[in-house]
Amino acid sequence: MLGDLSCLEANDQCIAELQGKAIANSTTLKAIDQRIEAITAKVDEAKKNNEATVKLGVFEPLVQSFLKVDEVTVQGQTKKRGFLDKLLGVLSVSGINDVLSLIGIPLFRNATGGDAAAQSRVIAIGDLQVKLAEIQNKRGDLADTIREKVILSVLDFDVMRRDFQISQEIARRDTSKMKLIEVGYRFGEGETTAYLNQLSSLDKQKAETFRAWSKMRSQMARIKLMVLGAGEE
């Protein structure tokens, strides 16, 4: 009767188990988890790209300067000063001053928040993080809703099961009683009207028992859909 349900009892252990399965099998939560994973990957990638861009921006003026061939005049003669010449001159005082002059401004700009492009990227990353937090909060709220629905559904099922058991027991007793009345009626005891009334009463009790059974089975089906993931919240 339980099918793939491991239990269906109104106790803490069973309810917690059913809640866990309902959350794990929820197609809506699975879709949200995929979205969270995708946004988290975008945030991480954006952070790495932004850091790499910022670092490149600091040294880009220096690299451009080193790769550029300059013409300098030494003792009345014009000479070309290329990459190797500049690299060898880095350790000199003038070379150090040149390096600092090229990377100083980018370093200062980064220390104060970066240029407009860097700040724009930081804002975009911040927007993604805010969106991620909102989705995570939504997921938490939905998970809480699923837990609440499971516990209420299990409690309703427990009430329906008890109603069915009571109705079943009454029908069983009425059936036994009716057999005795029927035997007496066959031997001429009792009136036909009273006998028919008893028979009608038994039929009504059987119908009530069947309705209680149907309600219990329907509730169990709803719980299966919720817990096993075949239905939506």
N, C-alpha and C positions, 0 to 999 in steps of 0.2 A: 504493500500500500504506500509506503514511504518512497519507493523508487530510489532515486539517487540521493535523496536526503538522508544524511547520517542519523538525524534525530529530529523529533518534533515535539519537544516537551517544554513546558513553561518554567524552566529553571535557568539559573544564570549561565551554567556551562553550555547548555544547548543553544540558548539565545545568542551568546557570544560567538559560538561556532557558526551559526547561521548568518549572523551579521558580517562576520569576516568573509564568508563565501559570497554573500551578496555584493559586498564592496569589491572583492577580487574579480567577480564575473560581470560587473556593471560595464556595459558597452559605452555608456556616457563617460564614466570615470576613465576608462581606457583611452578614449579619444582626448580627454583633457590631459591625461598623462603624456600622451604623444605631443600635444601642443606645448606643454611645459618643457619637455625635453628639447623640442625644436627651438624654442625661444632661449632656453639656457645655452644651447650650442651657439646661437647667434650672438648672445651677450659675450660669451667667452671669446668667440672669434673676433668680435668688434673690439674688445679690450686688447687682445694681442695685436691686431692690426693697428690700433691707435698708438700703442706703445712703440711699435716698430716705426710708424710714421713720425712720431715725435723724436725718436732717437736719430732717425735719418735726417730730419729737419735741422737738428743741432749741428751735424757735421757736414751737411750738404754744402754750405758756403765754403768750408775749408777744402773739401774735395774739389769743388769747382775751381777754386783758386790755385790748387796744386796742379790740376790738369791743364790750366791755361798757360800758354807760353808767353812770357813777358820779355820785353826788350829793355835792357838796362845799359847805362853808359858808365864805363869804368875807364878812367884815365884817357878820356877822349875817344874811346872805342865803344861802339855799340855791340852788345852781346845779347844773345838770347838765353833766357833763364827758364829751363823746363822743369819737369817733375822731379828728376833726380837731384838737380841743383837745389830745389826748394826743400826736398826731403833731407839732404845733407846739412842744410842750414837751419833745421828746426832747433837744434840744441844751442844755437847762439842766442844771445839776448834779443837781438832784433827778430830772430825766427820765432822765439817764444812769444814776443809781443804781437807778431803777425797772427799767430795761432789764436791767441786770446782775443784779439780784435775781431776775428772771424766767427768764433764760437761764443763769445761773451754775450752778445745780444740775444741769440737763440736760447742760451741757457737761462738768461734773466727772464725772457718771455715765458719759458716753460715753468719757471719757479713761480710766476705770477698768474698761472692758469693757461698759458699757451696762446697761440694766435687765434684768430677768429675761426679758422677751419678746425683747429684742435678743440676749441670750446664747443663748436657745433657738434663735433663727434661725441664729446662727453655728454652733451644734452641728449643726443639720440640714444646713447647707451643708457642714460638715466631713464628715458621714456620706456625703453624695453624692460628695464628692471621694475618699474612701476607696474607695467602691464603684466609682467610675470607674477608679481606679488598679488595682483588682483585675481588672476586666474587660480593661483594657489589657494587664496581665500575662498574662492567660489568652489573649488574642489573640496575643501574642508567642510563647507556648509552642505554641499550635496551628500558627502559621506555621512554627515550627522543626520541628514534627512532619511537616508537609506536605513541607518541603524534604528531610527525611531519607527519607520514603517515596518521593519521586521519585527520589532518587539511588540508593536500593537497588533500586527497580523497574527503572531503566535498566540498572544493572549486571547484574541477573538476566537482563534481556532480551538483553544483549550475550553472556552465557554461552550462553543458549538459541540465539541466532543462530549462534554458532560451532559448537555441537553439531549444528545442522541442516545447516550448510554441510559439516561433516566427513561426516555421515551421507549427505548428498546425493552427495558425491564418491565415497564408497565404493559407493553404490548404482549410480552411473554406471559405475564401473569393473567392478563385478560384472555389470552388464547387458551391457557389451561382451564380457566374458569368456564370459558365458553364450551369446552369439550364436556365438562360435567353437566352443564345446562342442556347441551344437545342430547346427551345420553338420557337424562330425565325426560326431556321433551319427547323423545322417541318412545318412551314407555308411558306416555300420556300425562306426564307431570307438567304443570305450568300452562299458561295460555299462549296462543300463537302470537298475539300482539306483543307480549312481554319478550317472547323468544326473538322475534324480529327486531325489536328495539335493542336487545343485547347484541345481536348480530351486527346491526348498523353501528352501534357504539364501538365494536371491535374493529370494524372496517375503518372508522374515523381514526382510531388510535394507530392502526397500521399505516394509514395515510400520513398521519403526523410523524410517525417514526421515519417514513420514507423521506419526508420533507427535511427532517433533521439530518438524515444521512446525506441528502443531496447538498444541503448547506455546508456540511462539514467537508465533503469532497471538493466542492467548489472553492472553499477557503484554502484547502490544501493545494489545489492547483495554482491558485494565485501566489501562494508562498513559494511553490516550486519555480514558477516563472521569475519571481523576484530574486530568489537565492541562486538559482542555477544559471541565470543570465539570459534566459530566452525571452524575457519581457523587459520593458522599459519602466523606469521610475516615473 
